[in-house]
Amino acid sequence: MIELKRTALNSIHRQLGGRMVDFAGWDMPVQYAGTIKEHLAVRTRAGIFDVSHMGELEVTGPTAADTLQRVTCNDINRLAISQCQYSALTTPKGTFVDDLVIYRMAPDHFFLCVNASNQEKDFAWIREHALDRTEVRFRSNDFSQIAIQGPRALEILAPLTDIDMAGMKYYWFARGKFAGIEAIVSRTGYTGEDGFEVYCDPAHAEMVWGRIMNSGKPFGVEPAGLAARNTLRLEAKMLLYGNDMDETTTVLEADLGWICRFDKGDFIGRDELLKQKDGLKRILVGFEMTGREIARDHYPVEIDGKRVASVTSGSPAPFLKKNIGLTYLPTDRRSVGTEFSVIVREKPVTAKVVPTPFYRRRQPV
Amino acid sequence: MYPEDYLYTKDHEWIAVQDSVGTIGITDYAQHELGDVVYVDLPEVGDTFESGEPFGSVESVKAVSEVFCPISGEVVAVNEKLEENPELINQSPHQDAWMIKVRITNPDDLKELLSSEEYEEYLQEQAGA
C-alpha cells in the first residue's frame, strides 16, 4: 500500500474527530461534525479548511511574465502586483492542463496555486514551455494553506494581523505578519463566500490554525472538510478539475470564456479556441432536479432518449435545499428552462437548466 | 444500542419479525457512517425481493448507499414518512425510520442472520481490522 501524504495539520484533524479519507493521495478530513452543518456554518458564519494539499509553484525571472502569458489563457498584463488571477494552463487543443490562481508578487515574480492532483504535471508542463531566463520552482512542500471562509471571516482574522484585511479587495493579497509569522494572505476561496486563504510555513501551521480557531470561537467558526468544500464550490459553480473539466474539455466548453483573452496575443491553444469560438458544440450548464432524486457525478444524461453526456458534478445543495449539478449539453440546449433527463438507478428523471451560479452571496466584496 | 429482538446483516440492515412479516431498516452504525441522510429511495408495495437483493437506497450529501433485503419476500408496506423526513434515518434508525415491511416467503432465510450480540461483535472486529 502506498503511504498517504499528510499535511502539517493531520493530527489536529484527528483530534477534532475528522473522518479521514484518501484524496488524491492525501490523508484528508472529508468531514468533522457533518457536511450539512459545516456547509451552513460557512454560508452563515465561518468555516476553516486545511487545503495544504494544494500545490504551489513559483515562476520568476525577466521572462516570467512572458512565459505565463504563453502557457495560460488569461492576460497576465492585467494582473497588478498584489493581485490574484483565475486562469488555466491550456493544451494546444485549448483544453485544460489545469486551472489555477496566479499571484503577482513582483513584476517578474509569480506564485501559482494549482490542484493537488496536477502539481507535478503542471510543474513539468510549465518548465517544458518556459522561455529562457524563466525559473520554475516546485514549492508545494514549503507551504501549508488554510482557508477561512464565510461572512465572519474578516472579523475573525483581522485581529491576528497588521495586514489591512478590510481594505483588501476580492482577488487581491498581501504579504506580512499573520499570527506573528510571515504569511501570504489572499481574499480568495472556493466556496462562493467572502473569505481568505493563508499560506504559511508548515512548521507554523498548527499554531496558525489554533490562533484562528480561538479567534473564531465567538463567531461560531467550524472546521470544515472536503465534502463541504465540494458542495460549497458547486453551489457557487466553481469548477472542479477532473470532474467538470480536464484535458478533454476546452476552456470555452467549460463556459470560462471570461478567462480566455484572445486580444493579449498568442498562447498555447489560442488557434483552436478561436476556431471553436463561433461553432461551439457543447457547453457546461448548471441544472436542478425537478423531483426529489439526486443527480450524482457520472450519472448519464439523455435528451430524447439519447445519451448526450454525463453529470460532471451532482449533489444535494445544503444551503439552497435543491439537488443541483453540472453537465455538458449541446449548445442549442443551453438555455435556461431546457429540460433533459438524468438517469438515476436506470430511471430517467427530469432536470432543467437553471441560471448559474446557483448561489451568489448577497454583498460582494 | 442494538435491540436484542432484532436480527442483523453484515451489510448493516436490521429486521424485526412479527408473525410472518419482517420490518426492515438500517442500523445505527450504518446511519452514522453515512452522515446526514437527505434522500431515501424505497420500493413499492407489491414488489418482491430475494434475500441479498437491493430494495432501495439511502443517500447522504456525499454518498449513495444501497440497502439490501435480509430475507426473500413481498413488500406489504413502505414508510412514507421517510420521503418528507429522510433525516429520521439519523434520528431514529431502529424505530421511526423503518423502511419497509415484507411478508417473508422463506423463514429459513432468518437462520442466516446475526443476533444483536453477533452483530456487535462483528462491528468490533471490523473496527479492529
Boltz contact constraints between the chains, C-beta under 6 A:
constraints:
  - contact:
      token1: [A, 34]
      token2: [B, 35]
      max_distance: 6.0
  - contact:
      token1: [A, 34]
      token2: [B, 36]
      max_distance: 6.0
  - contact:
      token1: [A, 35]
      token2: [B, 61]
      max_distance: 6.0
  - contact:
      token1: [A, 36]
      token2: [B, 36]
      max_distance: 6.0
  - contact:
      token1: [A, 227]
      token2: [B, 62]
      max_distance: 6.0
  - contact:
      token1: [A, 294]
      token2: [B, 39]
      max_distance: 6.0
  - contact:
      token1: [A, 294]
      token2: [B, 59]
      max_distance: 6.0
  - contact:
      token1: [A, 316]
      token2: [B, 38]
      max_distance: 6.0
  - contact:
      token1: [A, 316]
      token2: [B, 61]
      max_distance: 6.0
